């Protein structure tokens, strides 16, 4: 199926999504950083990676793969229901729907993990991921595109951290460890790739290939580490 939609230079829905994402994620950060500091900071302070850099990268990935404004907007907002803001609040889906409409919200919901059960207890990592993968098989194809881009950037970041000598699977000062170990990460990213094959949109291939590359890169690292144990 050929997509010939004409894209306008300016998109109000993307502009609104970037503003909302920047406001929501303001003051929140990624779990770790692997690059050297680009500039000096006052003694006793540390440079952190703002969460907005991740959602922006994911949005750029799906845009460069040829997806429409609704998908790009959803990519900017893909963590807005799942992650709390700096005040510890969670955004209700109904509020998001009022702000950006049904199409964007449906896509965001499809890539949002259900972190808590009906009683408000935190679900296990495996439970959350199994549900995520199951929902991805029947999710809107836009959501699959966002998911593949999200996992690509996450795994690319993990790989670069590991190659820089930062063990993201161990806690350290100023850094939280990842919620699951290497074997679990391999299972999950492979499961996302497999689930994406339930959808046939050709543009997904542009997103599957780099995720597959990062997964192989990670598997090679894990194999080398396992040999040394």
C-alpha positions, 0 to 999 in steps of 0.5 A: 500500500502506497502512502502519498499523504502530503505533509504540511510544513507546520502541524498544530497537533504536533506543536501541541503535543511537543508543548504538552510533553515538555510541560509534563516531563519537565523536571523528570529524567532518564535513569542514566547517562552515558555521554561525557559532560558537554559543559562544566556544572557547579561542584556537587551537581550532575548533568542528567538526561531530561525525559523530553529528549527520549520522547523527542527522539522517538517522535523523530524516528517515526517521522523519518520513517514516513508516519503521519502527524497523528503518529508523531504527536502520539510519539511525543506523548507516548509516556505521558499516561505511564510516567508521573510528572515531577509532582508524582501525578498521573495524567488521566486518559480523559484529560489527554483525550480532551487536549489532543483528541481521540486518535492520538489518545487511542494510540498513546493508550495502546503503548501505555503499560498498566503499572497498577492492578485494580487494588492500586498495587504495582504489578510485576515487570513480567506481568506488565510486559506480557500484557503490553506485548499481547495488546500490541498484536491487535493495537492500531498500526500507528501504536506499533510504529511508536512502540518499535521506535521507543524500544529501538531508542531504549535499547540503543541507549542501553547498548551505548551505556554498556559499551561506555563501561556503564553497567545499567544492570547495577545500581550506582550513585546517581543512577537507578538500575534497570527493572529487569536483567539482560535475559528478560530484556532480550525476551521483551524486545524480541517479543515486541518485534514478533508482535509487530509482524501481526501488522503488514504496513510496509513502513514498519520494516523501516522500524523493525530493522534498526530494532533488530540490529540493536537487539543483536548488538545487545545479545552479543554483549550478553553472550560475551559477558556470560562467557566470563561468568 
